[in-house]
Amino acid sequence: MKNVLIINGHQYYPFSEGKLNQSFVEKLSTQLGDANLSVKTTETQNEYNVDEEIEKFLWADIVFLQTPLNWMGITWSFKKYIDDVFTAGMMGKLSQGDGRTAEAPKKNYGSGGLLKGKYMISVTANAPKEAFNNPEESFFAGKSEDDLLLPMHLNFKWFGLEPLKTFFAYDVMKNPDTENDFARFEKHINEELLQKI
């Protein structure tokens, strides 16, 4: 049986209560349970025990990250979670430092990860799909969704995890298409996660 850690990185605001991100987490938990995968969850805006979170990463074959796009990145509570958990796990549990050695201090930076699993990022964003991968749109200037998420990808690469294809729900505040997003999400999880593990 495969083990999946689901991290909900939503941060509550009066105008953004987190219902959509929680719905994605609940739908994923059901879909994974139906596929006989074991699931543990964490909400980064709630209290957590750092040692227990490190053990969850060691337990997991797949780490799933559900997050809104906040100011072109993750929420502050999700960033704090990463700072707390990854820093505590950096020296011996989740990684062996940054991968460099005294014999080769200029080589292999970022190669000290000890984890062997995979990760997937799922994002809810107010930006429309058309804002990405389009050099005629000046804001992202042709950059992709994964270009925007590069720091998160590098965080998980640092610990040895391999990426699965990213999911995006676009335009979720101004022009939501929630039922279609849920249908795309279920298909994405089936094709890009369940069929690849």
C-alpha positions in Angstrom: 0.0 0.0 0.0 1.3 3.5 -0.9 1.3 6.3 1.6 0.3 9.8 0.7 0.8 12.9 2.9 -1.6 15.7 1.9 -0.5 19.2 3.0 -3.2 21.9 2.9 -1.3 25.2 2.7 -4.4 27.5 2.8 -4.3 30.5 5.1 -7.7 32.0 6.2 -8.7 35.5 5.2 -12.2 36.9 5.5 -12.4 37.1 1.7 -10.8 33.7 1.2 -12.0 31.2 3.8 -10.3 28.1 2.3 -13.4 26.2 1.2 -12.1 25.5 -2.3 -8.7 24.2 -1.2 -10.4 22.1 1.5 -12.8 20.7 -1.1 -9.8 19.6 -3.2 -8.2 18.0 -0.2 -11.4 16.1 0.6 -11.9 15.0 -3.0 -8.3 13.8 -3.1 -8.6 11.9 0.2 -11.7 10.1 -1.1 -10.2 9.3 -4.5 -7.0 8.0 -2.9 -8.9 6.0 -0.3 -11.0 4.4 -3.1 -7.7 3.4 -4.7 -6.6 1.7 -1.4 -3.9 4.3 -0.6 -3.2 5.3 3.0 -3.6 9.1 3.7 -2.4 11.5 6.4 -3.1 15.2 6.3 -1.7 18.4 7.7 -3.1 22.0 7.6 -0.3 24.4 7.9 -2.4 27.2 9.4 -3.1 25.0 12.4 -0.7 24.0 15.2 1.6 21.1 14.3 4.4 19.1 15.9 7.6 19.4 13.9 8.9 15.9 14.8 5.6 14.4 13.9 5.6 16.2 10.5 9.1 14.9 9.8 7.9 11.4 10.5 5.0 12.0 8.0 7.6 12.8 5.3 9.6 9.7 6.1 6.3 7.6 6.0 5.0 9.1 2.7 5.7 7.7 -0.7 3.9 10.8 -2.2 3.6 14.3 -0.8 0.7 16.3 -2.2 0.7 20.0 -1.8 -2.6 21.9 -2.0 -2.2 25.7 -1.9 -3.6 28.9 -3.1 -1.4 31.2 -5.0 -0.7 34.2 -2.6 1.3 37.1 -4.0 3.0 34.8 -6.5 3.9 32.2 -4.0 2.6 30.1 -1.1 0.9 31.5 2.0 2.9 32.7 5.0 1.7 29.8 7.2 2.8 27.3 4.5 6.2 29.1 4.3 6.5 28.9 8.1 5.7 25.2 8.0 8.5 24.6 5.5 10.9 26.7 7.5 10.1 24.8 10.7 9.9 21.3 9.3 12.5 21.3 6.6 15.1 23.1 8.7 14.6 20.6 11.5 14.9 17.7 9.0 17.8 19.0 7.1 20.7 17.4 9.1 20.2 13.7 8.9 16.5 12.8 8.7 15.3 14.3 5.5 18.7 15.3 4.0 22.4 15.1 4.7 23.0 18.8 4.5 23.3 20.4 1.1 25.1 17.4 -0.6 28.5 19.0 -0.8 31.6 17.4 0.8 34.9 18.8 2.1 36.6 17.1 -0.8 34.4 18.8 -3.4 33.0 22.0 -1.7 31.9 23.5 -5.0 30.0 20.6 -6.5 26.7 18.7 -6.0 24.9 21.6 -4.2 21.3 20.5 -3.4 22.0 16.8 -3.8 21.8 15.6 -0.1 18.2 14.5 -0.1 17.3 11.3 1.6 13.7 10.9 0.5 12.9 8.6 -2.4 9.3 9.4 -3.2 7.3 11.8 -5.4 5.4 15.0 -4.9 2.6 16.9 -6.7 1.5 20.5 -6.4 -2.1 21.6 -6.8 -2.8 25.3 -6.9 -5.9 27.5 -6.8 -5.2 30.9 -8.5 -7.1 34.0 -9.4 -5.0 34.4 -12.6 -6.6 33.1 -15.8 -5.0 30.3 -17.7 -4.3 32.7 -20.6 -1.9 34.7 -18.4 0.6 31.9 -18.5 2.8 30.6 -21.4 2.0 33.7 -23.4 4.7 36.2 -24.3 2.1 38.7 -25.4 0.8 38.9 -21.8 3.2 41.3 -20.1 2.8 40.3 -16.5 4.2 36.7 -16.6 6.0 37.5 -19.9 5.6 34.0 -21.3 6.5 32.2 -18.0 4.7 29.0 -17.1 2.9 27.9 -14.0 5.9 25.8 -13.0 8.2 28.7 -13.6 6.2 30.6 -11.0 6.4 27.6 -8.6 10.2 27.1 -9.1 11.1 27.8 -5.4 8.7 25.1 -4.3 10.0 22.6 -6.9 13.5 23.2 -5.7 12.5 22.8 -2.0 11.2 19.3 -2.7 14.1 18.4 -5.1 16.5 19.3 -2.2 15.1 16.4 -0.2 15.2 14.0 -3.1 11.5 14.0 -4.2 10.6 13.7 -7.8 7.8 15.9 -9.4 4.5 14.7 -10.7 2.6 17.0 -13.1 1.2 20.2 -11.5 -2.5 20.9 -11.3 -3.9 24.5 -11.6 -7.4 25.7 -11.0 -7.5 29.1 -12.7 -9.5 32.3 -12.2 -11.1 31.0 -9.0 -12.3 34.3 -7.6 -13.4 36.4 -10.6 -14.5 33.7 -13.0 -14.8 30.4 -11.1 -15.7 27.2 -13.0 -15.6 25.0 -9.9 -17.5 21.9 -11.2 -15.2 21.8 -14.3 -12.1 22.3 -12.0 -13.2 19.3 -9.8 -13.7 17.1 -12.9 -10.3 18.1 -14.3 -8.8 17.5 -10.9 -10.2 14.0 -10.6 -8.9 13.2 -14.1 -5.5 14.7 -13.3 -5.2 12.6 -10.1 -6.1 9.4 -11.9 -3.8 10.0 -14.9 -0.9 11.8 -13.3 -0.7 10.3 -9.9 -2.6 7.0 -9.6 -1.4 5.6 -12.9 2.2 6.7 -12.3 2.9 5.1 -8.9 
